[in-house]
Amino acid sequence: NLESKMWGLQFHPEVTHSPLGRNVLKNFVVEIAKAKQDWVMTDYANEFIEEVRAKVGPTGNVIGAVSGGVDSTVAAVLMTRAIGDRFHAVLVDNGCLRKDEATKVLKRMRDDCGVNLRCVDAKDRFLGLLKGVTDPEKKRKIIGGTFIDIFQEEAKKIEAESGKCDYLLQGTLYPDVIESISYKGPSATIKTHHNVGGLPATMKLKLIEPLRELFKDEVRELGMALGIDEASVWRHPFPGPGLAIRILGEVTPERVAILQEADDIV
């Protein structure tokens, strides 16, 4: 609409296989919409920090699960910058993580980034429940359900130690949202997503999702702006069920150990 100076795009110029996608976006945002190019990622971080301090208040607590992946790492560091140790991060070692993953995540997040992080060693519990299970979907359900049970148990411990937690930190990204629900406009719902909806309603926690309007490349940029080391920011994604679904047949400690070594080489 030339008169009202409104234009629309009906494809995804931001993806790598769209020819000249960056040029299309720049023409649309800068040349047509006349948007200023003075925004930087540190502004986003500072705005979130001020918002979450106002929302949580001077005494409120926030809990969140972390995996060591880029999304949960960036979200956890950002929350720590906002409210310090009143953010309680939980890492669950399900026995199917990458080699020495729990140890490395603890060092990187707790020692290097200052995140108030506790690790739950639940290897025996998960592997016991997975014993004799060969179907990948059943493995996923067992791991997902057990993770939620453990997280709820830890949440109760944290509340007993530090006071009531009213908020849950979640590393939801914008693609997760637009694929799951119609958000900020008539976007089509593509699929449900594990990061949208989250834990059972019985926990009665209010969500805080600092990455909700960011794409993955923007999350990495935010991580760098926060001073997170480059290796953590550029980590390769790892599935929630971990190595369990990469093992054909029953998951045993011996098979996990072999796969961890092979995965470490790759």
C-alpha positions in Angstrom: 0.0 0.0 0.0 2.0 3.0 -1.3 -0.3 5.5 0.2 0.1 4.3 3.8 3.6 3.0 3.2 2.8 -0.6 4.2 4.6 -3.6 2.7 4.4 -7.3 3.5 6.7 -10.3 3.1 5.3 -13.9 2.8 8.4 -16.0 3.1 11.4 -16.5 5.4 14.2 -14.2 4.1 16.2 -14.9 7.3 17.0 -18.5 6.5 20.3 -19.4 4.8 18.7 -20.9 1.7 16.8 -17.7 0.8 18.8 -16.0 -1.9 19.8 -12.4 -0.9 17.7 -12.7 2.2 19.9 -10.3 4.2 19.5 -7.7 1.3 15.7 -8.2 1.4 15.5 -7.6 5.1 17.8 -4.6 5.0 15.8 -3.0 2.2 12.6 -3.6 4.1 13.7 -2.5 7.5 16.1 0.3 6.7 15.1 1.6 3.3 11.3 1.2 3.5 10.5 1.2 7.2 13.2 3.7 7.9 14.2 1.9 11.1 17.3 3.3 12.9 20.3 1.1 13.1 21.4 2.1 16.6 20.1 -0.9 18.5 22.7 -3.2 20.2 22.3 -6.5 22.0 23.6 -5.0 25.3 20.5 -2.7 25.3 18.3 -5.9 25.2 20.2 -7.4 28.1 19.9 -4.2 30.2 16.2 -3.8 29.4 15.5 -7.4 30.5 17.5 -7.0 33.7 15.5 -3.9 34.7 12.2 -5.5 33.8 12.8 -8.8 35.7 14.0 -6.8 38.8 10.7 -4.9 38.8 8.7 -8.1 38.2 10.4 -10.4 40.7 11.0 -7.7 43.3 13.8 -7.4 45.9 13.1 -10.7 47.6 11.5 -13.0 45.0 13.1 -16.2 43.8 13.2 -17.8 40.3 14.0 -21.4 39.4 15.0 -22.9 36.1 16.4 -26.0 34.5 19.7 -25.8 32.6 21.2 -28.3 30.2 24.5 -26.6 29.4 23.2 -25.7 25.9 23.5 -22.2 24.5 19.8 -21.2 25.2 19.7 -22.3 28.8 23.2 -20.9 29.5 22.4 -17.5 28.1 19.1 -17.3 29.9 20.7 -18.4 33.2 23.5 -15.9 33.0 21.1 -13.1 32.1 18.9 -14.0 35.1 21.9 -14.2 37.4 22.9 -10.7 36.2 19.4 -9.5 37.2 18.8 -11.1 40.6 22.0 -12.9 41.6 21.7 -16.0 43.8 17.9 -15.6 44.0 18.0 -17.4 40.7 18.2 -21.2 41.4 19.4 -23.3 38.4 19.0 -27.0 38.4 21.0 -29.4 36.2 19.7 -33.0 36.1 22.3 -35.7 35.2 20.2 -38.4 33.7 23.2 -40.7 32.9 22.8 -40.2 29.2 24.6 -36.9 28.8 27.8 -36.4 26.8 31.1 -37.5 28.3 31.9 -35.5 31.5 29.1 -33.1 30.6 27.8 -32.5 34.1 31.3 -31.7 35.4 32.0 -29.3 32.5 28.6 -27.6 32.8 29.1 -27.0 36.6 32.5 -25.5 35.9 31.4 -23.3 33.1 28.2 -22.1 34.6 28.9 -22.1 38.3 32.6 -21.3 38.5 33.0 -19.2 35.3 29.7 -17.5 35.0 28.7 -17.3 38.7 25.3 -19.0 38.3 23.7 -20.4 41.5 23.6 -24.0 40.1 23.0 -27.3 41.7 23.5 -30.7 40.0 21.2 -33.6 40.7 22.9 -36.9 40.2 20.0 -39.1 39.0 21.9 -41.5 36.8 20.9 -44.6 38.6 17.2 -43.5 38.8 17.0 -42.9 35.0 18.9 -46.0 34.0 16.9 -48.1 36.3 13.6 -46.9 34.7 15.1 -47.4 31.2 16.1 -51.0 31.9 14.6 -53.3 29.3 13.0 -50.4 27.3 13.9 -50.5 23.6 11.3 -48.3 22.0 12.7 -44.7 21.4 9.4 -43.0 22.1 9.0 -44.8 25.4 12.5 -43.8 26.3 11.6 -40.1 25.6 8.5 -40.3 27.7 10.3 -42.0 30.6 13.2 -39.5 30.5 10.8 -36.5 30.1 8.4 -37.6 32.9 11.2 -38.5 35.3 12.9 -35.1 34.6 9.8 -33.3 35.6 9.4 -35.4 38.8 13.0 -34.6 39.8 12.7 -30.9 39.0 9.5 -30.6 41.1 11.4 -32.4 44.0 14.3 -29.9 43.7 11.9 -27.0 43.5 10.4 -28.0 46.9 13.9 -28.2 48.4 14.8 -24.8 47.1 11.6 -23.3 48.5 12.3 -24.9 51.9 15.8 -23.4 51.9 15.3 -20.0 50.2 11.6 -19.1 50.3 8.8 -19.4 47.8 9.5 -19.4 44.1 6.9 -17.8 42.0 8.7 -17.7 38.7 10.2 -20.2 36.2 12.9 -19.3 33.8 12.6 -20.9 30.4 14.8 -20.6 27.4 12.1 -20.5 24.8 13.2 -18.9 21.4 11.0 -17.1 18.9 10.9 -20.0 16.4 9.6 -22.2 19.2 6.8 -19.7 19.8 5.7 -19.1 16.2 5.7 -22.8 15.5 3.6 -23.6 18.5 1.1 -20.7 18.9 0.0 -17.6 17.0 2.1 -14.8 18.6 2.0 -11.1 17.8 -0.1 -11.5 14.7 -1.8 -14.1 12.5 1.2 -16.6 12.3 0.1 -20.1 11.6 0.5 -22.8 14.3 2.9 -25.4 12.9 3.6 -27.8 15.9 3.6 -28.1 19.6 7.0 -27.6 21.2 8.6 -28.9 24.4 9.7 -25.4 25.5 6.3 -23.9 25.2 3.9 -25.0 27.9 6.6 -26.6 30.0 6.0 -28.0 33.5 2.7 -29.1 34.9 0.2 -26.5 35.9 0.2 -27.8 39.4 3.5 -26.0 40.0 1.7 -22.7 39.5 4.8 -20.8 38.3 4.8 -17.7 36.2 7.0 -18.0 33.2 9.9 -15.6 32.5 11.2 -16.1 28.9 14.0 -13.6 28.1 14.8 -15.2 24.7 11.2 -15.4 23.6 11.6 -12.8 20.8 15.1 -13.9 19.6 16.4 -16.2 16.9 19.3 -18.6 17.6 21.9 -16.3 16.0 20.7 -13.4 18.2 20.9 -15.6 21.3 24.5 -16.4 20.4 25.2 -12.7 19.9 23.6 -11.9 23.3 25.8 -14.6 24.9 28.9 -13.0 23.5 27.7 -9.6 24.8 27.3 -11.1 28.2 30.9 -12.3 28.2 30.1 -16.0 27.9 33.0 -17.8 26.4 32.9 -18.5 22.7 33.0 -22.3 23.0 29.8 -22.3 25.1 28.0 -19.9 22.8 28.7 -22.0 19.7 28.0 -25.4 21.3 26.3 -27.9 19.0 22.7 -28.7 20.1 22.1 -31.9 22.0 18.7 -33.6 22.4 17.0 -33.6 25.8 16.8 -37.4 26.0 20.5 -37.4 25.2 22.3 -40.6 24.2 19.4 -42.8 25.2 17.7 -42.5 21.9 21.0 -42.9 20.0 21.4 -46.3 21.6 19.6 -49.0 19.6 17.9 -51.3 22.0 18.2 -51.3 25.8 20.1 -48.5 27.5 22.7 -49.9 29.8 25.6 -48.2 31.7 28.1 -50.1 29.5 26.4 -49.0 26.2 26.2 -45.4 27.4 29.9 -45.4 28.3 30.8 -46.7 24.8 28.7 -44.1 23.1 30.0 -41.3 25.3 33.6 -42.2 24.1 32.5 -42.4 20.5 30.6 -39.1 20.7 33.5 -37.4 22.4 35.7 -38.4 19.4 33.2 -37.0 16.9 
